[in-house]
Every structure is written in C-alpha cells, then in structure tokens.
Amino acid sequence: MKYQKLENQEAQWKWLYLIKKSREGENITRYPERSLQEEKTKQLADSRNHPELIEAWIKENMAENLVIKLDQAIRARRKRFFNAEKRHTKKKSIDLEYSVWNRLSKYSRKMNMTLSETISYMIDERESKVLFENKMSTMKAGLKDLLK
C-alpha cells in the first residue's frame, strides 16, 4: 500500500461522502422503506465525530451498491491528501474557458501528452522562441554595424 490509512480521517471522509450522497437524494441505506432510510441516515448524521460509530453504521446499514464507490472515493481522497503534503506532487487547478480547454485537449492528444506536459511544452517553446528572436535581432544589429 502506497498511502498510509488514517482511521479517524478516513471515517470523516466516509461520513462526508455518504451525507453528500444522501443530500443529493440517493438512498445510502440497504433499506427500501423511506421512514427507515431517514432514521438510519439521521443516525449516521448524528455520529459525525465518532469514527467507530461511522464504521459500525457502514457495516450494518450502507447500501450494497455504494461499497465499491465508497472505496474508490476514499482511495482517491487518500491519494490527493498525501500528494498535497509535498509541493511537487500537490495538484493545482486553473480555470479555462471551454473553447481553450478543448483546443488544449485536442493538441495534447495529438502530441500524446498530458495537459500539464502540453502546457509545459508550450511554455518552453515560447521561451526558446523569444531567446532565438533576441539572438537574431542582436546578430542583425551586429551585421548592420559591420556594413556601415
């Protein structure tokens, strides 16, 4: 396992995930009755600061179809959490207009690169172009001086 499991932290993440799903109107319990669903969801909501109660609730009451989804969400959250500790692995985000993102995405696929690699490549290309233009203008100025 690459990332350490922090029981209290992960119980909190599980609680947040399940409460969010519940608020979106999804049935997070294994019970078909609406009143029982509401009761069990309230029970989960009340156990927010008790990791052992959250884990027990998940084992007893969580819907079968959420088991894999919850595991995937927690695994992704764990990865983001530990990657955020180091500056070089921390993810940053930028806002792009759809048309810009679409062009960048097409170019990335064409170059067989990630979006980040493509952006770095484009910046490097622009910087080398500026250096080349500066050298050329210096050479032109030198040639003009020689021809005078």
Salt bridges, closest charged atoms under 4 A:
GLU10 OE2 - ARG78 NE 2.60
GLU24 OE2 - LYS20 NZ 3.83
GLU26 OE1 - LYS21 NZ 3.78
GLU38 OE2 - ARG34 NE 3.54
ASP46 OD1 - LYS42 NZ 3.18
GLU55 OE2 - LYS14 NZ 3.19
GLU64 OE2 - ARG30 NH2 3.46
